[in-house]
Amino acid sequence: MSSDQPDDEQTHAAARPPRSADEIEKDFLDLLMSGIPPDVAHDKFERLWDETNALAASSMMTARGLPYIALLKRMHSAFAERYPRRNG
């Protein structure tokens, strides 16, 4: 957890059960449709990616991890198409 969050937020986040791939995907689709500036979108994407990747890694080699792995693939393709990185 980030140390800049209040203690009660950290406790609440730690006590919260992991989100389903469907819940994360809804947030991701909301992000794609939001029209927010690319820099902000990239930050939000990184947080969603990290959450999804952690859940996929924690359930590797089980059927429970498959929806998260599939979501990571969809997220990568859709986000790269919507918010391409510019060189320079």
C-alpha positions as CSV (number, residue, x, y, z in Angstrom):
1,M,0.0,0.0,0.0
2,S,1.1,3.5,-0.6
3,S,2.1,5.3,2.6
4,D,0.3,8.5,1.5
5,Q,-3.1,6.9,2.1
6,P,-4.8,7.4,5.4
7,D,-4.6,4.3,7.7
8,D,-8.3,3.6,7.5
9,E,-8.2,3.5,3.7
10,Q,-5.2,1.1,3.8
11,T,-7.1,-1.1,6.2
12,H,-10.2,-1.1,4.1
13,A,-8.3,-1.9,0.9
14,A,-6.5,-4.7,2.6
15,A,-9.7,-6.2,3.9
16,R,-11.5,-6.0,0.5
17,P,-11.7,-9.2,-1.4
18,P,-10.0,-9.3,-4.8
19,R,-12.1,-7.9,-7.6
20,S,-13.3,-10.2,-10.4
21,A,-12.0,-9.9,-13.9
22,D,-15.4,-8.6,-14.9
23,E,-15.3,-5.8,-12.3
24,I,-11.8,-4.7,-13.5
25,E,-12.8,-4.9,-17.1
26,K,-15.8,-2.6,-16.4
27,D,-13.4,0.0,-15.0
28,F,-11.1,-0.5,-18.0
29,L,-13.9,0.0,-20.5
30,D,-15.0,3.1,-18.6
31,L,-11.4,4.4,-18.9
32,L,-11.4,3.8,-22.6
33,M,-14.6,5.7,-23.1
34,S,-13.7,8.5,-20.7
35,G,-11.9,10.8,-23.1
36,I,-9.4,11.8,-20.4
37,P,-6.0,13.1,-21.4
38,P,-3.4,10.4,-22.4
39,D,-1.1,11.1,-19.4
40,V,-3.9,10.5,-16.9
41,A,-5.2,7.5,-18.9
42,H,-1.8,5.9,-18.8
43,D,-1.6,6.3,-15.1
44,K,-5.1,4.8,-14.6
45,F,-4.2,2.0,-17.0
46,E,-1.1,1.2,-15.1
47,R,-3.0,0.8,-11.9
48,L,-5.6,-1.4,-13.5
49,W,-2.9,-3.4,-15.2
50,D,-1.0,-3.9,-12.0
51,E,-4.1,-5.1,-10.2
52,T,-5.1,-7.5,-12.9
53,N,-1.5,-8.8,-13.3
54,A,-1.2,-9.4,-9.5
55,L,-4.4,-11.4,-9.5
56,A,-3.4,-13.4,-12.5
57,A,0.0,-14.2,-11.0
58,S,-1.5,-15.2,-7.6
59,S,-3.7,-17.8,-9.3
60,M,-1.3,-19.0,-12.0
61,M,-1.7,-22.6,-13.0
62,T,-5.3,-22.6,-11.9
63,A,-8.6,-22.1,-13.8
64,R,-9.2,-19.0,-11.6
65,G,-6.4,-17.1,-13.3
66,L,-7.6,-17.6,-16.8
67,P,-10.1,-14.7,-16.9
68,Y,-7.4,-12.3,-15.6
69,I,-4.9,-13.5,-18.2
70,A,-7.5,-13.1,-21.0
71,L,-8.3,-9.6,-19.6
72,L,-4.6,-8.6,-19.7
73,K,-4.5,-9.5,-23.4
74,R,-7.6,-7.5,-24.2
75,M,-6.4,-4.6,-22.1
76,H,-3.1,-4.5,-23.9
77,S,-4.6,-4.5,-27.4
78,A,-7.4,-2.1,-26.7
79,F,-5.3,0.4,-24.8
80,A,-2.5,0.5,-27.3
81,E,-5.0,1.2,-30.0
82,R,-6.8,3.9,-28.1
83,Y,-3.8,5.6,-26.5
84,P,-0.7,4.9,-28.6
85,R,2.6,6.0,-27.1
86,R,4.3,8.8,-28.9
87,N,8.1,8.8,-29.3
88,G,9.9,12.0,-28.6
